[in-house]
Amino acid sequence: MEKHPEEFKLTKEDIQKTEQKIAEFDLSREQYVLSVIPQKLESLIQTNLNDFIVELINDVSRLYNIIMSLQDLDDDLKRRILYALDYFVDKDDEIPDEIPDLGYLDDLVIVRYIVDQIMKDNSELFQA
């Protein structure tokens, strides 16, 4: 039986590790991360698009649009968004991106975790 992406969640231990990495994220990486997002999204669009890849593209695009359009985000929110985007652009993360069908699953779980956190606390950011 095939699992759907929404069935993959971070464990409590993974959440603790992720929150620690977010807290330690270097905001000076912002320009680099933002500069590579469009190209990474474009290359992903050229792949075999399944439901979870489409969801990942949508979530990354939302986060990218928030950070590009709102210059006055507080550092915590900015750090969360940039951490998720940086995780997405890192091709050698927990599951390397080049692994067919699975390489972006970890990216989706991390990005979705951040989107869910932001929507819970700042849903107005997703109002279009």
JOHUPE-V721436 format. One record per residue. PSI is psi in whole degrees, -180 to 180 (none if undefined). OMEGA is omega in degrees with one decimal (999 if undefined). Layout:
psi=PSI omega=OMEGA
psi=PSI omega=OMEGA
This chain:
psi=130 omega=-177.0
psi=135 omega=177.3
psi=144 omega=174.6
psi=151 omega=-176.1
psi=-36 omega=-178.0
psi=-11 omega=177.2
psi=-12 omega=179.7
psi=118 omega=-178.4
psi=158 omega=174.1
psi=141 omega=173.2
psi=169 omega=177.3
psi=-40 omega=178.5
psi=-43 omega=177.9
psi=-40 omega=178.6
psi=-44 omega=177.9
psi=-45 omega=179.3
psi=-43 omega=-179.4
psi=-45 omega=179.2
psi=-36 omega=177.0
psi=-43 omega=178.6
psi=-37 omega=176.6
psi=-47 omega=-179.2
psi=-32 omega=-178.0
psi=-3 omega=-175.1
psi=133 omega=-177.5
psi=110 omega=-178.2
psi=-16 omega=178.4
psi=-11 omega=177.7
psi=-4 omega=-173.9
psi=-53 omega=-176.2
psi=-42 omega=178.0
psi=-52 omega=-176.9
psi=-48 omega=-177.9
psi=-29 omega=-179.0
psi=-26 omega=-177.5
psi=-13 omega=-178.6
psi=-51 omega=-177.2
psi=-43 omega=-179.6
psi=-41 omega=179.5
psi=-42 omega=177.2
psi=-45 omega=-179.6
psi=-43 omega=179.9
psi=-34 omega=178.8
psi=-36 omega=178.5
psi=-28 omega=-179.3
psi=-6 omega=-178.0
psi=-177 omega=175.8
psi=106 omega=-174.8
psi=112 omega=171.8
psi=178 omega=-174.5
psi=-43 omega=-176.0
psi=-29 omega=174.8
psi=-41 omega=177.2
psi=-43 omega=178.0
psi=-43 omega=178.3
psi=-46 omega=178.9
psi=-45 omega=179.4
psi=-45 omega=-178.8
psi=-44 omega=178.6
psi=-42 omega=178.9
psi=-41 omega=178.2
psi=-49 omega=-179.5
psi=-43 omega=179.5
psi=-45 omega=179.9
psi=-38 omega=178.0
psi=-50 omega=-175.2
psi=-30 omega=178.8
psi=-29 omega=-174.7
psi=-20 omega=-178.0
psi=102 omega=-176.0
psi=-18 omega=-174.1
psi=30 omega=176.8
psi=142 omega=176.0
psi=160 omega=-173.4
psi=-37 omega=-179.4
psi=-47 omega=179.8
psi=-43 omega=178.2
psi=-42 omega=179.9
psi=-42 omega=179.5
psi=-49 omega=-178.5
psi=-47 omega=-179.2
psi=-36 omega=176.2
psi=-47 omega=-179.5
psi=-44 omega=179.9
psi=-39 omega=178.1
psi=-41 omega=177.2
psi=-42 omega=179.3
psi=-42 omega=-177.0
psi=-16 omega=179.5
psi=107 omega=-176.8
psi=-14 omega=-179.3
psi=43 omega=178.9
psi=-156 omega=-175.2
psi=-45 omega=174.5
psi=107 omega=-177.7
psi=137 omega=-173.6
psi=-27 omega=-176.3
psi=-5 omega=177.1
psi=117 omega=-175.9
psi=138 omega=175.3
psi=-19 omega=-177.4
psi=-19 omega=-170.6
psi=-27 omega=-179.1
psi=4 omega=-178.6
psi=-43 omega=178.5
psi=-36 omega=177.5
psi=-45 omega=179.5
psi=-44 omega=-177.5
psi=-44 omega=179.3
psi=-49 omega=-178.4
psi=-43 omega=-180.0
psi=-39 omega=177.4
psi=-47 omega=-179.4
psi=-45 omega=178.7
psi=-46 omega=179.8
psi=-42 omega=179.0
psi=-44 omega=-179.0
psi=-42 omega=-179.8
psi=-35 omega=179.8
psi=-42 omega=-173.2
psi=-23 omega=-174.4
psi=52 omega=-174.3
psi=-25 omega=-179.0
psi=-21 omega=178.7
psi=-22 omega=-178.0
psi=5 omega=176.2
psi=126 omega=-177.0
psi=none omega=999
